[in-house]
């Protein structure tokens, strides 16, 4: 009736139908005019584009230098506009907004939750930000693609096919990005429409998939991503960019390398203490 609340019969089952819309909603949505761009972009991988499976790649020490740690290298020649390990794209560790928030609260509140730092270091060091459902969530590749490094000075050669990561993009090169003019992350990091059943039915695959080559990659060459497209939160944008620029200038190390160096120092100290204890006993 006119004037009555539309939420009177809005129960959990109704809410669930909006969170996980049926295929019929998607079909009707994709009959709209003008034709929604996501209906072409996300409804399955195009079989006309060749996919290079994960066994075409290997992990070695990065060609960037000791400060970068490990990297991922192609074992075969891979042409531009080829998919990268489609079969691996959905195999991600997901730290939801609630999980990430609770980890931070527990870590800051309870001093005995020291081991939780290892988990947060894993999420922040190896993961990338997305806000497809809510702010403050992370995804981490569960396979070797988690070792793909950032391509400094616009040298990235793979990326999300939907990120518009080309040489004309404002976000193509961290070295030339002017933070006084670009004060927010790429819009491709989040969802663009409130109602989009195509996106709602594929949230995780959209957030983590669609890796493709943006250039020809020769066998033995390293794969590089553009980490600027892994930043989603406006509040951390400036700090993340400045840190990335400093790493590319060789002034600082990446978080993973810092953590690994710290762990090695602690192991050496423990080993030294054990040697001293054993000497005292003798």
C-alpha positions, 0 to 999 in steps of 0.5 A: 500500500502507498506509504507502507514500509517496503521492508515489512516482509524483508527477511533473511531469505530475501536479503540472501537473494540480493547478495547471491542473485539467481541467473534469471536476474543476470539474464534480464540485466544483460538485456538492458540498453545500452548493453552493460559492459560487465555482461561482456567483461565478466561472463566467462573467459573467452576461449579465443584467448589462449591461457598459459597454465601455471606449469609454464611459470617458475619461481627464482630469485628476482632479476630486480636484485637482492632487495626484491626477494623471489620473483616469477619467471616465464618458462616459454614465450607468451604473447601479449593479451594471453591469460595467465593461469586462469585455473589458479585465479579462484584459489585465493586466501580471503581476509574479509573486512570482519576478519581483518578488523578483528585481527587488528583489534585482537593484536592491539588489545592482547599482548599475548596474541603475538603469533597473530602478527605472523598472519597479518604480515602474511595478509599485508605483505603478500596480499592485495586490497579489494573492496568488492563487498566491503572496505578493508579486505585482502586477497592472497594468491595461494600459489606461486603467483603470489611472488610476482613483483611490482614493475617499477617505472612502468615495466609491468607486463601483466595485469587485470584485463579490466584495470585499464592499465595501459601507457595512457593511464594516469596510474601506469607508472608510479615514478611519474604519478603526481600525488598532488593531482592524483589523490585517490586509488584507481576506480577499478579497485571497487565496484561501480554500481549498487545493483549489478547481478553480473558482479554479485554472482562473481565477486571473488573471481572478479576481485582475483582473476582476469590476469593477462599479459599486457606485453609479449613476455619471452622465456626466462623473463620475469613477470611484473604487476602494477601494484598501484592497482592493488590499492583500494583505500583512499586513506592509505593511498598516499602512504602506499604510493610513497612507499612504492616509489621509495622501493623503486628508487632503492631507498627501502625494502619491500615488507616481505624482505624486511620481515624475512631479514628480521626473522633471520636476525632473530634466528642468528641471535637465538643460535648465538645464545645457544652457543653461549649457553653450551659454552658456559655448561662446558 
